[in-house]
Amino acid sequence: MVFALSILLGTMVSTVSGTYNNLVDMYKSRTQYMRATAMSEALEQFYTENGAFPASIATLGTASGFQQTRSLTDSWQGYGVSPAISDGTWQFTRMVFLSNDLSKGIDATAYLSANSCGAGGYATASSWCGSATGKWFRRETRENFTNQMGTQRVRMGRLLQKLGDFYNTYGKFPEKDSGGNFATNDIRTIASLVGFGGTAATCSGTFVYSLTASLGVPVDCGDMYDLWGQPVGYQFISTKHIVLVSEPPIFNASGNRVVIAADFDNSLI
């Protein structure tokens, strides 16, 4: 009887212990998931606002508006930003954030060096996926190249429309700045044409590219600076032909910068 009770008691203790351990594991997993999700959202927001990845998780925690992420860090987490990688079409940069249970025997370095969907680690592979031992978030600059370039063409198309309205009214495109008439193929930034000496970050309001007291083209910050905050160029070919130019921080597989150009040519009319 005593022996039977001992066995029953031992079974009950084992069951309770197993249930407790399962609860602890579930809590750890849920906490890991919540921290990883919040960190991933913060990294995505940082990239959206800055157009670049933070150099490290510590750097993210010191950035204005992201200090709260310091309370989300733990020893399970890892982070990496690759150098330029070529996929045969583009050069791009990859950022990976991971949260990996160290009890699985894989540290952050080993995790980033492995690849579940290709060959090579996160810093060199044209395609990379994390393993199932942890939770991971991947962001690559190439993901938005096509949309970004399309958006920039639309922005420059809007400015071309304004310049086209000027042409329709006066029979020519703007042909001079404060220094006098342009020579063929002269190029100026739109910002310099309106006399704005600031940057995209300090720009606000509407300006006028004034040729005389009665002639002018209304210009805003979206006309003067491209999607990446770089100045848009105005290239004068002739009074009937102009080109708007944007040079984004996008490079093809050969390392050549992509140039976005919007052309308005009435010379054949």
N, C-alpha and C positions, 0 to 999 in steps of 0.2 A: 504494500500500500504506500509506504513512504517512498519507495523507489519510483512508483508510478507517478506520485505527486511531484517528485523531483524532475522527472522527464517532462511533465506537463508544464511546470514552472519554467524550465529551461526553454521549452518551445515558445512559451508566451514572451519571455524576455527576448529571445531571438527575433520573434515576429515584430515586437515593438521596436527593437534596435534597427531591424531592416527597414521598417516603415519610416523611422526617424531619419535614417541615412538617405532614403529616397526623397524625403521632404527637403533635406539639406541640398541634395543634388539638384532638385527641381528649382529651389530658391537660387542657387548659384547660377544655373542655366538661365533663369529668367532675368536675374540681375545683369548677367553678361550680355544678354540680348538687348536689354533696355539701355545700357551704357553704350553698346556698340551702335545702336540705332541713333541715339542722341548725338554721338560723336560724328557719325556719318552725315547726319543732317547739317551739323555745324561746318564740316569740311566742305560740303556742297555749297552752303551759303557763303562761305569765305571765298570759294572759287568764283561764284557768281558775282560777288561784289568787287573782287580784286583782279579777276582775269588771270590768276596764278594760284598755285598751291602753296600753303605754308611750308617752310623748310622743315619743320618738325612739329610734333604735337605740343612741345613746350612753346614754340613760336606762336602757335594758334592760341594758346592760353594767355599770351601777353598782348594779343591784338585787341584793339578797341571793339567792344561789343561781343567779344568771345571769351572773356575772362571766366565765365561760368563753366567752361569746359575743363578747367583745372580740377573741378570736383568729380569729373567723370573718368579720370585716368586711373588705371590700375596696372599691375604687373603682367597681366595677360595680353596687354595691347602691344601692337607693333605698327610701324609706319614706314613708308618708303616713297620717295619721289625719284623716278628714273631720269637718266640723262636722255638726250634725244634718241628716239628709236625710229627706224625706217621700216615701213610695212610694204615697200615697193611702190607706193603712191605718195605717201606723206611722210614727213618727219613729225613725230608727236612725242608728248611727254605723258607718262602714266603715274598716277598716284594710287597707292594701296594702303588702306587702313585695315587692320585685322585685330580680332580678339580671339585668342587661342588658349585653351586650357593647357597649362604647362605640364599637368600630370600625364598628358598624352605622350610626353617625351619629345616634343617638337617645339623648339624655341622660335622666336620671330624670324631670325636669320634663315633658319632651315625652311620655315614656312614660305618665305618670300622667294627662296631659291627653287622650291618645287613648283610644279605646274600641272594642273589637272586637265588642261585642254590644249596642250601643245608642248613644245620643247623649249627649254631655257627658263631662266628665272624672270621675275617681274621686270627687271631692269633691261632685258635684252630681247625677250620674246615678242614676236609680232602679235601674238594672242596669249593672254594669261588668265588663269582662273585659280582661285584658292582651293585648298582641299577641304574635305568635309569635317576635319577635326576642329575647325574653328569657324567663326563668322567673319566675313570680309566684305569690304566695300572698295570697288575699283572705279576710278574716274580717269578718262583719257581725253586730252585736248582735241584729238581728231574727231570725237563724237559730234561736235558742233561745227566743224569747218564748213560744210556745205551750207547749213542754215545761216551761219554767220556771214559768209560771203554773199549769199542771196539777199540777206537783210541789208548789207552795205550797198549793194547795187540799187536796191529800192530807195535807200536814203539819197544816193547820188542822183538817181532818176528824178527825185523831187526837186533837187537844186537845178538839174538840167531843164526842168519844166519852167522854173523861174527865169533862167537864162534864155530859154526859148521864147518866153513871153516878151523879154527885152528885145530879142531879135525881131520878133513879129512887129513890134512897135517902131523900132528904129532902123531896121534893115541891116543890122550888124551885131556881132557879139561885143561885149566890153573889151576894149583894146588898149587900156592904159592903166597905170597906177599913178601914185603921186610923183613918180620919177619920170613920167612921160609915156609915150607909146611903147607897146611891146614889140620886140622883134619876133620873127618867125621862130616858133618852138620855145619861146620864153615860158618859164613856169614859175608860178608864185603860189604860196599857200593862200587859201581863202581867208584865213585869219589875218594875214598881213594886208590883204586887199581892203579889209574893213578897219584896219588899224588896231586890231586887238592883240595885245602883247602877252596875254596870260596863257593858261593851259586849259585842257578840256575840263579838268577838275574845278577850275575857278571860273569857268565860263557860265554866264547866265544872260537871259534877255535876248533882244533882237537888235541886229546891226544893219547898216545899209552900206553896200558897195557903191559909193557915190562917184559919178564921173563928172557931173556938173550939178548945179543947183537943182536942175529939173530931171536929171537922169540918174537912176540908181536901181539896185537890185536888193530886196530885203533878204537878209541872211540870219539864220539862227545858229546855235551851237552845234546842232546835228548836221548842219551844212559844213561847218568849219572843221569838225573833227569826226573821224570815223568811229566805228564801233569799238575800237581798241584804244581810243583816246589820242590817236595820231592825227596830225594835220592833213587835211585833204588838199591836193594840189590842183591848180587851175593852169592848164597848158594851152597857150594861145598859138594856134596854127595859122589862122588868118581871121579876118573879120567874119568869115562864113564857116569856120571850122574850129571847134574847141574840144578838149578832152579833160575830163575830171579823173584824178588818179588817187588811189588809196594803196598804201603799202602795209598790209597787216603783218603781224608776227606769225605768219604761216609759211612753211617751207615745203617744197616738194621733196621727193626721195633723194634727189641729187644735191639737196642743200640750197637750192635757189629759191629766193623769196617769191611768193605769189604776188602779182600785181593785179589789182582790180581797177579796171578802166571803164569809164562811161563816155562814149563818143557822140558828138553832135555835129554832123557834117552837112552843110547846105551848099557846098561848093559846086555840086552837080546840078543844082536846081536853076 
